Amino acid sequence: MSAPQQPRIGEPLAPAEFRRAVARMREARVRPEVFVEEMPAPQRIAPFASALSADVTVDGEDIGSGRIVVLHDPAGNEAWDGTFRCVAYVRAEIDPDLVTDPLLAEVGWSWLTEALEAHDATYAVPSGTVTSVSSESFGGMAGEPGSAQIEIRASWSPIGDLAAHVEAWGELLCTAAGLPPVPEGVATMPSRRGQRGTD
């Protein structure tokens, strides 16, 4: 016998607080290089969850990707110090020479905290890891250039507007992918969804 399914976001069983949070997630504004779409959320971590995935694309090439999941437990979770939790993942290509930099992990974590602060995204109980990996090709693939990636996995308890936290995640994606900061006064765009494959 299969386990009972969790309520979907649009169903009336979802608390109003969670529905409002999801609505704000969908209204987040990100850079035009970031393609955001909704994805299935994990169903066993918390009673309610919503998730977004994203790709960072420049000149037709994907240079970074990630996802963010917002979890909600109306009863509260002691480990979260609240009723909401953001779980984020970012992966981006980096210069292979950076993999050996002993400060890379610390710098990668600072990208997250600085993005949250820049968007006035107040948070509590942050945790996570920063991993860098490099790949070299051999044998029949020896002619392929080496590659390197950075992966940032993080979670934090959001306080306030969920849109700010999604926007901070979008900025983290762009920073990890090596995009320059948006000049002051230049507006970002609403999250783009459902556009892939329509060209």
Backbone torsions as a table, in degrees:
resi	resn	phi	psi	omega
1	MET	NA	129.8	-176.9
2	SER	-77.1	153.9	179.2
3	ALA	-70.4	148.5	178.5
4	PRO	-62.8	141.2	-179.1
5	GLN	-76.5	147.2	176.6
6	GLN	-74.3	151.1	176.9
7	PRO	-60.7	140.5	175.1
8	ARG	-80.1	162.6	-173.2
9	ILE	-54.0	-43.4	-173.6
10	GLY	-79.6	-6.9	-176.9
11	GLU	-77.2	149.5	-175.7
12	PRO	-64.2	-16.7	179.0
13	LEU	-69.2	-22.1	177.9
14	ALA	-68.4	130.0	-178.9
15	PRO	-59.9	149.7	-179.9
16	ALA	-58.3	-37.1	-179.7
17	GLU	-60.9	-40.4	179.3
18	PHE	-70.9	-41.5	179.1
19	ARG	-61.5	-39.7	177.4
20	ARG	-64.7	-40.3	-179.9
21	ALA	-63.0	-43.1	179.4
22	VAL	-65.0	-39.6	177.9
23	ALA	-60.6	-41.0	179.0
24	ARG	-69.2	-36.4	175.0
25	MET	-55.4	-44.6	-176.7
26	ARG	-69.2	-19.8	-178.9
27	GLU	-92.5	-0.2	-178.6
28	ALA	-59.8	147.3	-178.9
29	ARG	-109.7	129.3	-179.3
30	VAL	-130.5	170.3	179.7
31	ARG	-66.9	154.5	-178.3
32	PRO	-64.0	-20.0	178.4
33	GLU	-74.5	-10.2	-175.5
34	VAL	-102.7	117.9	176.3
35	PHE	-97.9	116.0	-176.4
36	VAL	-112.6	138.2	174.5
37	GLU	-146.3	156.6	178.6
38	GLU	-75.5	148.9	179.3
39	MET	-137.4	160.4	177.4
40	PRO	-60.5	136.7	-179.5
41	ALA	-96.3	150.1	175.1
42	PRO	-60.6	140.4	-171.9
43	GLN	-104.9	-7.9	-173.3
44	ARG	-109.5	-3.3	-177.0
45	ILE	-83.2	-36.5	-177.2
46	ALA	-148.7	160.7	179.5
47	PRO	-58.8	-33.5	-178.7
48	PHE	-135.3	142.1	-179.0
49	ALA	-154.8	149.9	174.9
50	SER	-141.6	145.3	-174.0
51	ALA	-139.3	149.2	174.6
52	LEU	-127.4	146.3	171.4
53	SER	-119.3	161.0	-178.9
54	ALA	-151.8	149.5	170.8
55	ASP	-124.1	139.8	173.6
56	VAL	-100.4	119.7	-174.5
57	THR	-124.2	129.2	176.9
58	VAL	-129.9	125.7	-179.5
59	ASP	52.8	40.6	176.8
60	GLY	78.9	2.5	-178.6
61	GLU	-112.0	130.2	175.8
62	ASP	-77.5	121.4	-178.5
63	ILE	-116.2	-0.9	177.7
64	GLY	-167.5	157.4	178.2
65	SER	-151.8	165.0	178.9
66	GLY	-176.6	-179.7	176.6
67	ARG	-152.4	155.5	174.7
68	ILE	-136.8	134.3	179.8
69	VAL	-120.0	132.3	173.9
70	VAL	-108.2	121.3	-179.6
71	LEU	-103.7	146.9	178.2
72	HIS	-139.9	127.7	174.0
73	ASP	-125.6	104.2	-177.0
74	PRO	-56.5	-26.5	-179.9
75	ALA	-79.5	-8.6	-178.1
76	GLY	86.2	158.3	179.6
77	ASN	-137.7	121.7	-175.6
78	GLU	-59.1	-38.7	-179.7
79	ALA	-66.6	-28.4	179.8
80	TRP	-84.2	-22.3	-172.1
81	ASP	61.1	41.1	-179.5
82	GLY	168.0	-162.7	-178.5
83	THR	-110.4	-6.5	179.6
84	PHE	-123.0	150.4	175.0
85	ARG	-146.3	133.9	173.1
86	CYS	-99.5	134.0	175.6
87	VAL	-124.7	120.0	-172.9
88	ALA	-126.0	151.0	177.1
89	TYR	-138.4	136.4	178.3
90	VAL	-137.2	135.9	176.2
91	ARG	-135.6	132.9	-178.3
92	ALA	-148.0	151.3	174.4
93	GLU	-73.8	140.1	177.1
94	ILE	-134.1	167.6	175.9
95	ASP	-63.7	127.7	-179.2
96	PRO	-55.1	-28.1	-179.9
97	ASP	-66.7	-21.8	-177.9
98	LEU	-76.2	-19.2	-175.8
99	VAL	-59.6	-33.2	-177.9
100	THR	-85.5	-1.5	179.5
101	ASP	-72.0	118.7	-177.4
102	PRO	-66.6	-15.3	-179.6
103	LEU	-94.7	-1.7	-174.1
104	LEU	-58.7	-45.2	-178.0
105	ALA	-62.9	-43.7	179.2
106	GLU	-63.9	-40.7	178.5
107	VAL	-65.5	-41.8	179.2
108	GLY	-60.0	-39.6	177.9
109	TRP	-68.7	-35.9	179.1
110	SER	-65.6	-28.1	176.6
111	TRP	-59.8	-39.0	179.2
112	LEU	-68.4	-52.1	-176.0
113	THR	-64.2	-36.5	178.6
114	GLU	-69.1	-36.7	178.0
115	ALA	-65.9	-42.4	178.1
116	LEU	-61.7	-44.0	-180.0
117	GLU	-66.0	-39.8	-178.4
118	ALA	-63.7	-28.0	-179.0
119	HIS	-100.8	12.4	-178.8
120	ASP	53.4	38.5	179.1
121	ALA	-93.5	93.6	-178.5
122	THR	-70.2	142.0	-175.3
123	TYR	-150.5	167.4	178.0
124	ALA	-141.5	161.5	174.4
125	VAL	49.1	56.4	178.6
126	PRO	-76.2	148.5	173.3
127	SER	-155.6	160.2	178.6
128	GLY	164.9	-176.8	179.4
129	THR	-137.4	154.3	173.0
130	VAL	-126.4	124.4	-177.0
131	THR	-125.5	138.8	174.2
132	SER	-123.7	138.9	-179.4
133	VAL	-135.1	149.0	176.3
134	SER	-128.1	152.5	-178.6
135	SER	-131.4	135.7	173.6
136	GLU	-121.9	144.3	-178.1
137	SER	-101.1	145.2	-178.0
138	PHE	-136.3	171.7	177.9
139	GLY	61.3	-129.3	-178.0
140	GLY	-66.7	-13.3	179.2
141	MET	-106.9	14.7	-173.9
142	ALA	-60.1	-23.5	-179.2
143	GLY	-79.1	-10.3	-179.3
144	GLU	-73.2	138.1	178.5
145	PRO	-69.0	152.4	176.5
146	GLY	-67.8	158.2	179.6
147	SER	-139.2	161.8	178.6
148	ALA	-148.9	149.0	-179.9
149	GLN	-136.5	154.1	170.3
150	ILE	-117.1	138.3	178.2
151	GLU	-124.7	128.8	178.8
152	ILE	-119.1	121.1	175.8
153	ARG	-117.4	125.8	-174.7
154	ALA	-147.8	154.9	171.8
155	SER	-142.6	150.7	179.0
156	TRP	-158.7	160.3	179.0
157	SER	-96.8	111.0	-176.6
158	PRO	-74.1	144.7	175.6
159	ILE	-123.5	120.4	179.2
160	GLY	94.9	-151.1	-169.8
161	ASP	-63.8	120.5	179.9
162	LEU	-66.9	-26.6	179.4
163	ALA	-59.2	-40.2	-179.5
164	ALA	-62.2	-36.7	-179.1
165	HIS	-71.9	-38.9	176.2
166	VAL	-66.2	-39.8	178.3
167	GLU	-64.7	-37.5	176.8
168	ALA	-65.0	-41.0	176.2
169	TRP	-61.4	-41.5	177.1
170	GLY	-61.4	-38.9	177.6
171	GLU	-67.6	-40.1	176.9
172	LEU	-58.0	-43.6	177.3
173	LEU	-55.3	-48.0	-176.6
174	CYS	-68.2	-40.0	179.0
175	THR	-64.3	-46.0	180.0
176	ALA	-62.1	-34.6	-179.4
177	ALA	-79.6	-4.0	175.5
178	GLY	87.5	14.2	177.8
179	LEU	-74.8	141.3	177.2
180	PRO	-68.4	154.6	178.9
181	PRO	-59.6	150.8	175.7
182	VAL	-70.8	128.5	178.8
183	PRO	-57.3	145.9	-179.8
184	GLU	-59.8	134.9	179.2
185	GLY	95.1	-10.6	177.8
186	VAL	-89.8	127.0	-176.1
187	ALA	-81.1	144.9	171.3
188	THR	-88.9	170.7	-174.7
189	MET	-107.6	156.0	172.1
190	PRO	-60.2	151.3	179.0
191	SER	-54.4	133.3	180.0
192	ARG	-92.4	130.9	178.7
193	ARG	-137.7	147.5	173.7
194	GLY	71.5	16.1	-177.4
195	GLN	-98.4	-19.9	-176.3
196	ARG	-65.4	134.5	178.8
197	GLY	84.1	6.7	-179.7
198	THR	-102.0	-4.1	-179.2
199	ASP	-72.1	NA	NA
